Every structure is written in C-alpha cells, then in structure tokens.
C-alpha cells in the first residue's frame, strides 16, 4: 500500500538531485544543510554597510557621482548577497544619513566620495 501523501508529502519526480529509496528520500546535492546546523546572518545596518565600504574602497573614493554610487552598489551586492535594487536603496539610505557624501560640486574642486564611519554620521 502506498503511503498517504497527506502524511508523507507528495513525491518528487524528475529531479536528478533526489534519490528515492525504501526508507527515506536522500538528496545528492552537497549544499543541503541539516536542521541541526545554525546559520547566523548579521543584521545589515547602515553603520555596517559604511564600515564595509570604507574597508573595501577606503574612506575617500576618487570617482564621479554616478560611478561612485555604482562602486558602492557593487561592493554591497558582493559582500551582502543583495540584489542591485536592494543595494541601490541601501546606498541611497547611506547618502541620506550622511554616512557617504559626494565632495566637490565645483569644477575646480577635486570630486569624489567620502565614507563616514562610526557614530559621527548625521
């Protein structure tokens, strides 16, 4: 007699990563984690994002406005596994909070970005 699908779930068919045996379903995918493992993900705060940008790019980033924001976005995507949209929103929030700021609006001044770390941001 077949097991009740309500009790045991619906069998997976057509997936080469799953091998069905008599006693249990086992995956052949090595990236599967057991329920006993604990995954700790640090909370992504504006301060952590700014510290990461400063560590990767330095406190002064020699780039124009758009190029700098793109560099920030790419670092945040890579380091925190964010989508480009999520990272762009985070970069905008960093700019609004004063943790990053574009310097040199005049043509005679040197242009670039400053990354503010710690509690000194507004």
C-alpha positions in Angstrom: 0.0 0.0 0.0 1.3 3.5 -0.9 2.0 6.0 1.9 -0.7 8.6 2.3 0.6 11.8 0.5 -1.0 14.0 3.2 1.1 12.3 5.9 4.4 12.0 3.9 4.0 14.7 1.3 4.0 14.5 -2.5 6.9 12.5 -4.0 9.3 14.5 -6.1 9.8 13.1 -9.6 12.0 14.1 -12.5 14.7 15.8 -10.3 18.1 14.2 -10.7 19.3 15.7 -7.3 16.8 13.5 -5.4 17.2 9.7 -5.0 14.2 7.9 -3.5 14.8 4.8 -1.5 12.7 2.4 0.5 13.2 4.1 3.9 13.7 7.8 3.1 14.4 10.5 0.5 18.0 11.5 0.2 19.4 14.3 -1.8 22.6 14.1 -3.8 23.1 17.9 -3.6 26.1 18.6 -1.3 24.9 22.1 -0.4 21.9 20.9 1.6 22.1 21.8 5.3 20.7 19.7 8.1 18.2 21.1 10.5 20.8 20.8 13.3 23.0 23.4 11.7 22.6 27.0 12.7 23.1 29.8 10.2 23.8 33.2 11.8 23.3 36.2 9.5 24.5 39.5 10.8 21.9 42.3 10.8 22.8 44.7 7.9 22.8 48.2 9.4 23.8 51.5 7.8 26.9 51.5 10.1 28.0 48.0 9.0 27.4 48.9 5.3 29.5 52.1 5.7 32.3 50.2 7.5 32.3 47.6 4.8 32.5 50.3 2.0 35.4 52.0 3.9 37.2 48.7 4.4 36.9 47.7 0.7 37.2 51.1 -1.0 38.8 53.3 1.6 37.5 56.5 3.3 37.9 58.6 0.1 36.7 57.2 -3.3 38.0 59.0 -6.3 35.0 58.7 -8.6 32.3 61.0 -10.1 28.8 60.9 -8.7 27.3 58.0 -10.7 30.5 56.0 -10.9 30.9 56.1 -7.1 27.4 55.1 -6.4 27.8 52.2 -8.8 31.0 51.1 -7.0 29.2 51.2 -3.6 26.3 49.2 -5.0 28.6 46.6 -6.5 30.5 46.1 -3.2 27.3 45.8 -1.2 25.9 43.3 -3.7 29.0 41.2 -3.4 29.6 41.4 0.3 26.0 41.0 1.5 24.4 39.0 -1.3 21.9 41.8 -2.2 20.1 42.4 -5.5 21.2 45.5 -7.3 18.0 47.2 -6.4 18.4 46.4 -2.7 22.0 47.6 -2.8 21.0 50.9 -4.6 18.3 51.5 -2.0 20.9 51.0 0.7 23.4 53.3 -1.0 20.6 56.0 -1.2 19.9 55.5 2.6 23.7 55.8 3.3 23.8 59.1 1.4 20.6 60.4 3.1 22.1 59.5 6.6 25.4 61.3 5.8 27.5 58.1 6.0 28.6 58.6 2.4 28.8 62.0 0.7 29.8 63.4 -2.6 32.5 66.1 -2.4 33.4 68.8 -4.9 30.4 70.2 -6.7 32.5 72.9 -8.4 34.6 72.0 -11.4 37.8 73.5 -9.8 37.5 71.3 -6.7 38.5 67.7 -6.6 35.5 65.4 -6.9 35.0 62.2 -5.1 33.2 60.4 -2.3 33.8 60.4 1.5 32.8 57.4 3.5 32.0 58.3 7.1 32.4 55.5 9.7 31.2 55.3 13.3 28.6 57.4 15.1 29.8 60.7 13.5 27.3 60.5 10.7 24.3 62.7 11.0 
